[in-house]
Amino acid sequence: MTMNIPSAAVGYVSAIRKEVRNFTDDTRMAATLANAQIGIRVVSRSLNDLTTEDYLDPKRDTGKAIVWRFLAQSESGEVFAAEVSNAADGTPHLVSVARDSRIQVALRAVRGLDHFKTLADDNYDISLLRVTGVLMEAIWLRSTTTGKQYVMPILAGPKELRLGDLYTEEQLKPIIRELATRFRQLETPRYAPPEEPTAKQPEPKQPEKKPTEKS
């Protein structure tokens, strides 16, 4: 099995080296990120996008901002991440740096992909799938020979998605549809707001009765 991690344009890597000092005073972090070993293209989808048939179609990314996440590990074992995005004029700029346990999970997931027997004897392009609206990030693999696609959650809020498990596109669809239905219900008011009381209209005034004269 061969994993093809697309190479980021030189400008994206240069943006880290030029701007990382604006984001951290940690010299070890800055030096490590300036020599990041892994760069992964970040692909964003909404929860509604994932309910459509072509939600993993790369054509959906045409015209969108390009985001890359770079992962790096220092000699002491610390793991760091940096994200670079192109500005409105197309120039790449560093937008964030981070260090936390989730980065270690992502790096371990990428390096451990060759342990999955279902991925043997094939070549795969790798991206990072980010789902807006829910707390979910996943490694997204696409076969360059058969077109078959797999998704492995590395950060998932919904309990239906197990971290580190490999899902085929067919396995993922019913789970995503259920999540989308649930979130739509959360956005819908569960009760009608009480009606505001209307002002009481004054009763029509009755004409005064004149006393009758006695004969």
Helices and strands as residue ranges (DSSP letters): E 2-4, H 10-19, G 20-22, H 27-33, E 38-46, G 49-51, G 58-61, E 67-73, E 79-86, E 92-98, H 101-111, G 113-115, G 117-119, E 123-132, E 136-143, E 149-156, E 167-168, H 169-187
